[in-house]
Amino acid sequence: MEIGILRNIGKSLLNEIPSIKRGTETAIGIGASGDKTYLIDKVAEDIILSWLDESGESLTVISEEAGVREMKGGGEKILIDPIDGSRNAVSGIPFYCTSIAVVNGNTMGDVELAYVINLINGHEFWAEKGRGAFINGERMNTQGDDKFYLVAYEAQSPDKDIPRLVPLLAGARKTRCLGATALDLAYLAYGAISVFANPSPSRSFDFAGGWLLVKEAGGIFTDMKGNSIEGVEVSLKKSTPLLASGNKRLHEKALRLLERG
């Protein structure tokens, strides 16, 4: 799989997705991941699957809505989150994206290519293993110093997650809960976010693209206890909490604060 194919998918999504207006909040079904499926999710997934099928490559697609689908007999794994931030999208909040990761193996450490596109402003983020991370074709790097300028987080279960995060959030100059994990991680890779944390287990398609972006831009990515997630299986199952930081010093400071939670 080449980045050119993923960028063509991104162009198609930008042409179609903005026309789906607010007012489609009613779910049309339940996806393979167990979450609600909205019209915008289905349209985005259909566009992506069509492009992948037309590529002629042998692929095993793992998608939030369709589940596991083999194309041309199966092969290289493609992890898809058609719309990351679906609730934002159907509510009219302009912060959501599509995330695609290409995996040559069965674990996070096997992610070789990542693509995330901001479906509001068209920002394209991509990374190739060992070749760096880019925004709109220009190389990007994570934050260089150890100041908590902006800490972003996800709280899938607020009653449990927020108390766990309070020590970290209290140490930040600014905090944000933006609602689209892949896009949070993309902007962390760009240097706009210092730390991102999610205490609840996440599925691999939620963060696989962001994982490679952060790693290739110079950041650190572990679970909430500082353990490596490279061995996490790529699947539909919820697998691991997340902690990503712009650099090692930021990450160590974040871990110390989280120990108090």
Secondary structure, DSSP 8 states (H G I E B T S, - for coil): --HHHHHHHHHHHHHHGGGS-S---S--EE-TTSSEE-HHHHHHHHHHHHHHHHTT--EEEEETTTEEEEETT--EEEEEEEEETHHHHHHT-S--EEEEEEESSSBGGGEEEEEEEETTT--EEEEETTTEEEETTEE-----S---SEEEE--SSHHHHHHHHHHHHHT-SEEE--S-HHHHHHHHHTTS-SEEEEEEEEEHHHHHHHHHHHHHHT-EEE-TTS-B-TT-B-SSSEEEEEEEESSHHHHHHHHHHHTT-
